Amino acid sequence: MTAEAKGVTEQADAGEHLPNASVMLGELRALAEHSPTRARTETWSYLRALGERNDHDALSHLFGAGTEPRNLDGKLEGQIVGKLFGIPEAKLANQLMRIDPTWRGKSFDLAAGTGLNRLSPIALVAMPIVTFGYLGLRKVGRESEGFHFNHSVDQGLIEPRVTVRALDYGVPQYKNPGVRTFPIRKTRDEIVELTPGVYLGRALLFKGSDEIRPIAYFALRHPVGSPL
């Protein structure tokens, strides 16, 4: 791995210029060919650094260079990359996430085409208030689980229009909330793979019948050390 692809987190902490997204992704993919575990860690750090800069241009570029995820199965760790945007509630939500990010990741059943979100325990108290009565969360170990979805391969709905794994929260049986403060039933997550075991997602919000807007980026990864 070249010097440019090293020490990404340290560069962000020091306020230095981050490597170009195209260059960095190419080097991370090259690293993955012989050091997949290290590439997984470095990719995760690079996404965190971009999130600290709230660099939507770089994230959009990376998304467009992503590939169709082929191994979205099991329990994946998550991080919100950057701030929420494009909705009036984003300002308050971003402040709350600085206190407790709440979201921990997603779990997938690839064969069944289903999945759910994992959150911190505080969600069991907060979400029924924020969502005006959603009671679909349950405590599992040291996390809470809910906001179920179906998922399948599809084309991205906005630019860059790449092949994605699309998550549908509007399935009636899941009874996901659609209220203004938490309109998850009206959102669609799209996910691409950057390097083996690390995925970049974007959340899209449907506004009416003819408007779709991005409102967040997020990342997922298989736990370091787990087989792919």
TORGU-345674 format. One record per residue: x, y, z of N, C-alpha, C, O in turn. Coordinates in steps of 0.02 Angstrom, whole numbers, plus 50000, padded with zeros to 5 digits. Layout:
REM residues N
XYZXYZXYZXYZ;...
***
This chain:
REM residues 228
500424994050000500005000050000500445006250000500935006550036;500265011249960500685017149956500585021650017500115020750056;501035026450024500995030950081500355034950080500105036950133;500075036250020499475040350015498875036950047498425040250072;498885030150047498315026550074498405024750147497975021250175;498935026950178499055025350248498855031150293498825036850272;498705029350354498575034450405497995038950390498035044950404;497455036350361496895040550341496585043950402496455049950400;496485040250455496175043250515496615048650544496355053850565;497265047650546497715052650572497705058950530497735064450557;497655058150464497605064050421496985068050436497005074250438;496425064650446495795068150460495845071850526495615077550531;496125068550577496185071750642496625077950639496515082750676;497125077750595497595083350590497335088850543497645094050536;496755087550511496465092550466496825092850399496775097850364;497185087550380497545087650318497095085650260496545083150270;497335086750199496975085050138496925077450132497425073850141;496325074950117496235067750108496385065850036496315069949991;496595059550025496735057349957496125057749913495555057049936;496245058749848495715058649799495325052049803495625046749811;494655052449797494235046549806494395041149755494425035249773;494505042949692494655037949641495325034549655495375028449650;495825038549672496475035749687496445031249748496715025649747;496115033549800496085029749861495715023149852495945018049876;495155023249817494785017149806495195012149766495185006149780;495555014449715495975010049676496515006749718496645000849710;496815010549763497335007849805497055002949857497364997849872;496465004549883496155000049931495954993449899496024988149930;495724993649837495544987449802496174983449786496164977249788;496704986849769497344983349757497584980049821497834974449820;497524983649876497734980949941497324974749958497584969949986;496684974949942496234969349959496434962849925496264957449949;496794963349870496984957249833497474953049873497484946849865;497884956149915498364952249954498294953150030498564949250069;497934958450051497834959650123497114961750135496984967550152;496634957150127495934959050132495724961850200495304966350203;496004959250253495814961750319496044968850329495674973050355;496654970350308496904977150314496514981850269496374987550289;496334979650210495944983850164495264985450194495004990950186;494964980550229494324981750260494384987250313493954991650318;494914986950353495024991950405495164998750376494885003750399;495584999050324495765005450294495175008650258495085014750260;494765004550225494175007250191493695010350242493425015750230;493605006950297493165009350350493415016050378493025020650389;494065016450388494365022650414494295028350364494155034050383;494375026850300494305032050249493595034650247493495040750241;493095030350252492405032550253492255036750314491905041750311;492535034750371492445038850431492745045850422492445050850442;493325046050391493655052550380493245056950332493175062950343;492965053950280492535057750234491915060150271491665065650257;491655056150317491075058150355491235064050400490815068550409;491825064050430492025069650472492075076150432491965081550458;492245075450368492275081350324491585082750292491485087950261;491115078050301490455078650269490535079750194490205084050164;490965075750163491155076650093490675072750047490815067150027;490115075850031489605072549990489855071249919489665066249889;490275075549892490525074549824490945068149820490855064149774;491385067149869491805061149869491375054949881491485049749850;490875055449924490455049749938490035047849877489935041949863;489785052849842489405051449781489845048149729489625043549693;490465050449724490935047449676491075040249695491065035849651;491195038849758491325032049780490715027649766490785021849745;490115030249778489515026349766489475024449692489295018749676;489625029149648489605027749577490115022649554490025019449502;490655021949593491175017049576491055010349611491455005749602;490525009949651490385003749687490114998349641489904999649585;490114992249667489874986449630489294983249666489164984649725;488934978949632488364975449662488594971149721489034966949713;488314972249780488504968049837488274960849827487694959549808;488714956149841488544949149830488554945049895488404939049894;488744948149950488804944350012488504948050071488764947750127;487944951550059487594954950113487194949850153486604948650138;487514946850201487194941550240487464941750311488064942750321;487034940750359487244940750428487234947650459486914952250434;487584948150515487584954150557488154958750538488734956850547;488004964650511488504969450489488514975550534488004978150554;489124977850548489224984050586489074990050542489204989850482;488804995350573488635001250533488905007750562489035008150622;488975012650519489135019450540488775024350493488765023350432;488495029750521488235035150480488835039050455489275040850494;488855040350390489435043850360489235051050346488865052450298;489475055550387489295062550379488625064150412488365060150452;488355069950397487735072250427487135070550384487195069750323;486555070050416485925069650378485815076350343486045081550367;485465076250288485365082350249484735081850208484455076350199;484505087550183483945087550136483255087150167482755086850130;483205087050234482555086950267482565091950325483095093050354;481995094950342481995099950396482215097050463482505100650504;482095090550474482265087550538483005085950546483215083750599;483395087050493484095085050494484495088550549484915085550582;484365095050558484755098850607484695095950677485195094850711;484075094550698483975091650765484245084550768484565082650817;484125080650715484365073750715485125073450720485395069150755;485465077850685486205077850687486455079550757486955076750780;486115084150792486315085850860486215079850907486635078550950;485665076350898485525070550941486025064950928486215061350974;486225064050865486685058650849487385059850878487755055150888;487545066150891488185067650923488195065050995488725063551022;487595064651025487535062151093487515054451093487875051251131;487095051751050487035044451044486865042850971486305044150950;487335040050933487195038550862486595033950852486295033950799;486415030150903485815025850904485875019950855485805014150876;486005021250792486025015850742486685012050747487225015050749;486635005350749487225001050758487404997150694487974995250685;486904996050650487044992250590486414988750565485864990250586;486514983950520485964980250491486124972750493486704970750492;485604968750494485674961550488485274959250426484714961450415;485584954850387485284952650324485194945050324485614941350350;484654942850295484564935850275484564935850199484054937350167;485134934250170485214934750097484734930150061484434932050011;484674923950085484254919050050483514921150051483164920150002;483294923850107482594925750113482444932650084481874934250070;482974936750074482874943550049482554948050100482164952550083;482714946950164482434950950218482994953650262483564951450257;482824958350306483314961050352483004965750401482404967050400;483424968450446483194973050497483764977550519484344976350502;483594982750556484084987550582484204986050656483764983850692;484834987250677485004986450747485174993250777485534997250745;484924994650836485005001150867485235000350940485214994850967;485445005850969485635005751040485015004851083484465006251059;485085002651145484505001351188484065007451199483465006751211;484355013551195483955019551207483385020251156482895023651169;483445016851099482925017251048482275014351072481735016451049;482295009651118481685006651144481255011851180480645011251182;481575016851208481215022251242481065027951194480515030751194;481555029851152481495035751110481045034751049480655039151032;481095028951017480745028150953479985028350958479675031250914;479675025351009478945026051013478715033351019478155035050999;479145037751045478985044851050479105048250983478665051850958;479695047050954479865050350891479405048150835479235052150791;479185041850836478785039150781478035039150797477635036450758;477845042050853477135042350872476825035350877476275034250851;477175030750909476855024450925477135018150892476835012850901;477685018550855477965012450825478205007850881478605009750923;477945001650881478104996850935478444990650907478404985250936;478784991450849479084985650817479784983950841480084979150816;480054987750889480724986350914480694980950968480214980551007;481224976950971481284971951025482004971851048482464972951009;482094970351111482764970151141483074963351127482774958151141;483684963351099484044957251085484754958251110485154961951080;484924955051166485574956051195485674963251217485264965851256;486204966351193486364973351213486144978251159486374983951159;485704976151114485444980451061484694979851057484394975551089;484394984151017483684983450998483654982450923484074984950886;483144978850901483074977250830482374979150805481884978350841;482344981550743481704983250713481794986550646482324986050615;481274990050622481284993250557481504988250503482024989050470;481094983150495481244977750448481174980050375480864985150361;481484976350331481464977950260481534971550218481774966450242;481324972050155481494967150104482044970050061482094976150054;482454965750031482994968449988483084964049926482964958049926;483314967449873483414964049809483884968249766484014974049781;484134965249712484574968849666484144973349621483614971249598;484384979449610484004984249570484494989449543485084989349559;484244994049502484644999749479484515005649524483955006749547;485045009549537484965015549577484465020349545484435020949484;484075023649587483535027949562483765034949545483415038449509;484345037049571484605043649555485335042849534485625037449543;485625048149507486325047849489486765047549551486615050749601;487315043749547487495039149494487065032849494486965029849546;486815030949435486345025349429486745018949417486875017049361;486915015649471487305009549469486875003749495486345004849523;487124997749486486774991849513486864991649588487424991949613;486314991049625486324991549697485944985749728485584982049694;486024984949792485564980949832485084985949863485284990249904;484434985549845483934990449866483534987749924483304981949923;483434991949975483054990050035482384993450035482344999650030;481854989550040481164992050037480854991850107480754986450135;480714997750135480414998150201479644998750199479324999050251;479374999050139478655000250131478234994050131477644994350114;478514988250149478134982050150477594982550205477774983550263;476954981850188476424983050237476484978950301476334981450355;476694972750295476714968350354477194970750408477124969050466;477694974850389478174977250438477924983250478478194984750531;477414986650453477104992150490477614997450511477585000150566;478094998850466478585004050481478255010950481477775012150445;478505015550522478205022150527478315026350464478825025650431;477835030650450477895035250393477785042350413477645046650371;477835043850478477705050550504478275055250484478825052950467;478145061650485478625066550462479285066250502479825067050474;479225065050567479825064850609480255058650596480845058650614;479965053450567480355047350553480015043650496479685038550508;480085046050434479705043250377480045037150346480135036950285;480225032250386480615026650358480225022750306480525020050260;479565022350313479165018750263479225022050194479105018850143;479405028550193479465032250130480185032750106480335036650061;480635028850136481335028950116481525022450082481195017350088;482075022950046482365017150013483125017650023483425022750007;483425012350049484155012150054484435008649993484165003549970;484985011349966485345008149911486065007049932486375011549961;486325001049920486984999149945487414996349889487174992449847;488044998449888488544995749841489144993349882489234995249940;489544989149851490154986549883490754990549858490834991549798;491174992749905491784996449886492384991849884492724991349832;492524988449938493044983349942492734977349976492214978050009;493024971449970492714965450000492544966450073492974967650115;491904965850088491674966350157491504973250181491294974050239;491574978450138491414985250158490934988250105491064987850045;490394991150129489854993450086489685000750101489705002950159;489505004450049489275011350056488545011650037488345008949985;488145014850078487435015550064487215022750062487525027150091;486665023950027486345030450029485605029350044485305024650019;485325033850084484615033550099484255038650056484455044550054;483725036550023483325040849980482625041750010482335036950036;482365047750006481695049250031481235050849972481405054949930;480665047549970480155048949920479725054749943479415054449997;479705060049903479295065949918478765066549863478905068849808;478155064349879477645064449829477755058849778478095053949793;477475059649719477505054349668478085055149619478235050549582;478405061049619478905062249567479555065149594479965067549554;479665065149659480285067949687480625062949733480315060049778;481265061849719481665057449762482295061349780482635064049736;482455061649844483045065449864483475061249911483205057549953;484135061649905484575058349954484565062250019484525068350020;484595058550075484575061850140485135059550187485235062450240;485515054350167486045051950212486485046950174486275043750127;487105046450197487555040950178487715036850240487735039450295;487815030450230488005026050284488465020650258488515019550198;488815017250304489265011950285489125005750326488895006150383;489265000050297489194993550330489824989550319490164990350268;489984985250366490544980650355490444974150394490144974150448;490704968750365490744962650403491274963650457491784966850444;491174960950516491674961750570492364959650546492444954550513;492864963650564493554962050544493734955250573493624953850632;494014951050529494194944350550493694939050531493854933050531;493074941250514492574936350494492674934450421492894938550382;492514928250402492594926150333492084929450288491534931150309;492274930450224491824933550176491554928150128491164929650083;
***
